[in-house]
Each structure stands twice: as C-alpha cells, then as structure tokens.
Amino acid sequence: MFACLLTLKTLTFERCTLPERLSLGSLLQLEDFLIMFTKGVKVVTVSNMNLVRIQDLYNSNFVFDLRRAPNLKQFRHLMTSKTLSWILTGLPSCCPALQSLAIVSTSDLVKHMPPTTAIFSKVTELCLIEREGSLYGTMAMDCILRGFPCLRELELWRRTEHPDSEEGKVVPKEYVHEHLKRVVMGGFRGTSSEIEGVIYLLTHTSVLERLVINPESNAVHPWYIKIRDVAWNQGEREKICERLQPFCKDGVLSVP
C-alpha cells in the first residue's frame, strides 16, 4: 500500500474507507500520523522508530497496536472502554518517550480504570474527556496524581451531567504531587463528590498556580465535539468559590 511512499514523513487519512488491518511499518521515516472520519479499519499497527505524533480524531471503532513506537511523544485517541485498560497499563512500556496524552472516552473513565495504573514517567500534558462518569471524584484524582508524577498541565472535560454519588471516594493518603501547575475542568456542576475531588487535588499538589473550573461542557480544542453550554445556576458560582477558597492560595482559583 505504501510501496512508493517510503520517505513519507506526514500521513493523513480523512473521510475514507481503509482495510481492516492497517500497518505503517514500511514507512520508516514517518513522524506524524493523523486519522479522522474513517471506516473499515479495526487495527492500526505501528512499528515506526521515527514516529513522534499520532492523532485519532472522531474514530472509536479501532485500536492501535503500539508495541514498537519507542519515540512516540504525543498520542491523541478516541476510545471505548475495551482499550482504556490497556492504555493505562501497557502504554508507558511501549512508548517510554511519551510526553503528551489525550484520551476521549465514550464511557465512564473511572469505572473502567484498572486497579493499578502504570507510571507515565515523562508525560507533562494530560487531557481526559468523557461523555459520562465520575471523572472529578477523589478516586480519579488520586489515580491521575500517582500515575503521572511529572504532570504539569491537566485538562478534564465531562460532556454530560452525571448524578452525584458516593462512588469514587478514597481515603486521603500521604502523597503530594510536586510538578502540577495548571488544571482546567469543564462540565463541572459543583456536586458534593466533585467538590471533594477538587479539594483532594488542591491538598495533594504543592506548586499549583492555576485552577480553572467551568460549567460549560465543551472543550476548547476544535476536534472535541461540542455538546452544549451550561451556565451556573443563581448563587451556584458563589457557593463553589466559598467551599474551595480555604484550600487555595491567592490567585489560584478561577471560576468564570
């Protein structure tokens, strides 16, 4: 399929039908791969030493075989619960150079998190987007802080409202993240479990400079599907600020 493209450095598939199994192994010089709005493909096999960026936009019906992509630095993937567990346990060993990770999940991220998450030792940027679930609970916060020890920027977006529950709470532990500086939360509704999750984040980070909490459920990135905008209810913003302010340093909290 790529016999005449052996020196290709950038490859994009958009709005097309592909074979069920797609291998990029013959593209030895490939550095950047983008795939969006495709049909047919179920497995994309990556065995490229020079590949540094993969972006999968608007696809959730296939998986990546990334067992031979040691220099991959940026990975964006829209996935189902079937592939989430492997991403959180197997990806660090397959892609030890990974620095930026974005996951768009079609289901509850926390529900499908494995009991033990691998350590992403070089990831400094993390973006997690879910259509539903308890992404802002203490369990998710604890998993993120421990699994990404060098994280500097974190974005969390929930695209639909989720009923409050006791699920997702953990007992605070003696662990403080030493690198996280900026956090953005979208689709935040201010439920008690969400508030507790944010307090857990604030009390387990030592150098946090900015925390932005937004009720809107649309992300700023163009490829994240916008569902709808949600405004704060009357007095809701003030209540959230009042609850969180005692745990924040001056100038850290931003609630639009």
C-alpha positions in Angstrom: 0.0 0.0 0.0 2.9 2.4 0.8 5.5 1.0 -1.7 6.1 4.4 -3.3 6.0 6.4 -0.1 8.9 5.1 1.8 10.3 8.5 2.7 7.0 10.0 3.7 7.1 11.9 7.0 3.5 13.0 7.4 0.4 10.8 6.7 -3.3 11.8 6.9 -6.4 9.6 6.3 -9.6 11.6 6.3 -13.2 10.6 5.3 -12.1 7.3 3.5 -12.5 3.6 3.8 -9.5 1.6 4.9 -8.6 -2.1 5.2 -9.5 -3.9 8.5 -5.8 -4.1 9.4 -3.6 -1.2 8.5 0.2 -1.4 9.0 2.5 1.6 8.9 5.7 -0.4 9.4 7.1 0.2 5.9 7.0 4.0 6.4 10.4 4.1 8.1 10.6 7.9 8.0 7.1 8.6 9.2 6.9 11.2 12.0 3.3 12.4 12.1 0.1 10.3 11.6 -3.5 11.7 11.6 -6.6 9.6 11.1 -10.2 11.0 11.1 -13.7 10.1 9.9 -12.6 6.8 8.5 -14.4 3.5 8.0 -13.5 -0.2 7.9 -10.2 -0.2 9.8 -10.2 -2.2 13.1 -6.5 -2.4 13.9 -3.7 0.1 13.1 -0.2 -1.5 13.6 2.6 1.0 14.4 6.2 -0.1 14.2 8.0 3.1 13.4 11.1 4.3 15.2 10.7 7.9 14.0 7.0 8.4 14.7 6.5 11.1 17.3 2.8 12.1 17.0 -0.4 10.2 16.5 -3.8 11.9 16.4 -7.0 9.9 16.1 -10.0 12.2 15.7 -13.7 11.2 15.5 -13.0 7.4 15.4 -13.8 5.0 18.2 -14.1 1.7 16.3 -10.5 0.6 16.1 -7.4 0.1 18.2 -3.7 0.9 17.9 -1.0 -1.7 18.2 1.8 0.5 19.6 4.2 -2.2 20.7 7.0 -0.7 18.5 6.8 3.0 18.8 9.5 3.8 21.3 9.9 7.5 20.3 6.2 8.5 20.3 5.8 11.7 22.2 2.2 12.8 21.5 -0.8 10.5 21.4 -4.5 11.5 20.9 -7.1 8.7 20.9 -10.9 8.4 20.9 -11.5 5.1 22.6 -14.1 2.7 24.1 -13.8 1.1 27.5 -12.2 -2.0 25.8 -9.0 -0.2 25.1 -8.8 2.1 28.1 -7.4 -0.5 30.5 -4.5 -1.3 28.1 -3.7 2.4 27.6 -3.4 2.9 31.4 -1.4 -0.2 32.0 0.6 -1.0 28.8 1.2 2.3 27.0 4.1 3.5 29.2 6.3 0.5 28.5 5.5 0.6 24.8 6.0 4.4 24.4 8.6 5.4 27.1 9.2 8.8 25.4 5.5 9.8 25.6 5.1 13.4 26.8 1.6 14.4 25.9 -1.5 12.2 26.2 -5.2 12.9 25.3 -7.9 10.4 25.9 -11.5 10.8 24.7 -13.7 8.1 26.2 -17.1 7.0 25.2 -17.9 5.7 28.7 -17.1 6.3 32.4 -13.3 6.5 32.7 -13.2 5.8 36.4 -15.4 2.7 36.1 -13.0 1.1 33.7 -9.8 2.2 35.3 -7.6 -0.8 36.2 -6.8 -1.5 39.9 -3.2 -0.4 39.3 -2.2 2.2 36.8 1.2 2.2 35.2 3.5 5.1 35.8 3.8 7.6 32.9 7.2 9.0 33.9 7.6 11.6 31.2 4.1 12.8 30.5 3.8 16.5 31.3 0.4 17.2 29.5 -2.7 15.2 30.0 -6.2 15.7 28.7 -9.1 13.4 29.7 -12.6 13.8 28.2 -15.5 11.5 29.0 -19.1 11.6 27.9 -20.4 10.4 31.3 -19.0 9.3 34.6 -17.3 10.4 37.8 -14.1 11.9 36.4 -13.9 14.5 39.1 -14.1 12.2 42.1 -11.3 11.6 44.6 -10.5 8.2 43.1 -9.8 9.7 39.7 -7.7 12.5 41.1 -5.7 10.0 43.2 -5.1 7.8 40.1 -4.0 10.8 38.0 -1.6 12.3 40.5 0.1 9.0 41.2 0.1 7.7 37.6 1.6 10.9 36.2 4.3 12.1 38.6 5.8 14.7 36.2 2.5 16.2 35.0 2.5 20.0 34.6 -0.8 20.6 32.8 -4.1 18.8 33.3 -7.4 19.2 31.4 -10.5 17.3 32.4 -13.8 17.7 30.4 -17.1 15.9 31.0 -19.5 16.3 28.2 -22.7 15.4 30.1 -24.1 15.8 33.6 -23.6 12.9 36.0 -25.7 12.3 39.2 -23.8 12.7 42.4 -22.8 9.5 44.2 -20.6 8.1 46.9 -18.7 6.1 44.4 -15.2 7.2 43.6 -14.2 8.4 47.1 -10.8 7.4 48.6 -9.2 7.9 51.9 -6.6 10.7 51.6 -3.0 9.4 51.6 0.4 10.9 52.3 1.2 11.8 48.7 1.9 15.2 47.3 2.4 16.0 43.6 5.4 18.3 43.0 5.0 19.4 39.4 1.4 20.1 38.5 0.9 23.8 37.8 -2.3 24.2 35.7 -5.6 22.5 35.8 -8.7 23.1 33.7 -12.1 21.4 34.5 -15.0 21.6 32.1 -18.6 20.4 32.6 -18.2 20.9 36.4 -21.5 21.1 38.3 -20.4 21.6 41.9 -21.8 18.4 43.4 -20.5 17.2 46.7 -18.4 14.4 45.2 -16.9 16.9 42.7 -16.1 19.4 45.4 -14.4 16.7 47.4 -12.4 15.6 44.4 -11.2 19.2 43.8 -10.3 19.6 47.5 -8.3 16.4 47.2 -6.5 17.8 44.2 -5.8 21.1 46.0 -4.4 19.5 49.1 -2.2 17.0 47.2 -0.4 19.4 44.9 2.4 21.7 46.1 3.1 24.1 43.2 -0.4 24.6 41.6 -0.6 28.0 40.1 -4.0 28.0 38.3 -7.2 26.0 38.7 -10.0 26.9 36.2 -13.4 25.5 36.9 -16.0 25.9 34.1 -19.7 24.7 33.9 -19.5 24.5 30.1 -19.2 21.0 28.7 -17.4 21.9 25.5 -13.6 21.8 25.3 -11.5 24.4 23.6 -10.0 22.0 21.2 -11.6 22.0 17.7 -11.8 18.2 17.5 -13.7 17.7 20.7 -17.4 17.6 19.9 -19.4 20.4 21.5 -22.5 19.2 23.2 -24.0 22.3 24.8 -23.2 25.2 27.0 -24.3 25.2 30.7 -24.3 28.3 32.8 -24.1 28.4 36.6 -27.4 28.5 38.5 -28.1 31.5 40.6 -25.7 31.5 43.5 -24.0 28.3 42.4 -20.7 30.0 41.5 -20.5 31.8 44.9 -21.2 28.6 46.8 -18.4 26.7 44.9 -15.9 29.6 45.5 -16.8 29.7 49.2 -16.3 25.9 49.5 -13.0 25.8 47.7 -11.3 29.1 48.6 -10.0 27.9 52.1 -7.9 25.3 50.3 -6.5 27.6 47.6 -3.6 30.0 47.6 -4.4 33.6 46.5 -5.0 33.9 42.7 -5.1 30.1 42.1 -8.8 29.6 41.7 -10.7 30.9 38.6 -14.5 30.2 38.3 -15.8 32.1 35.2 
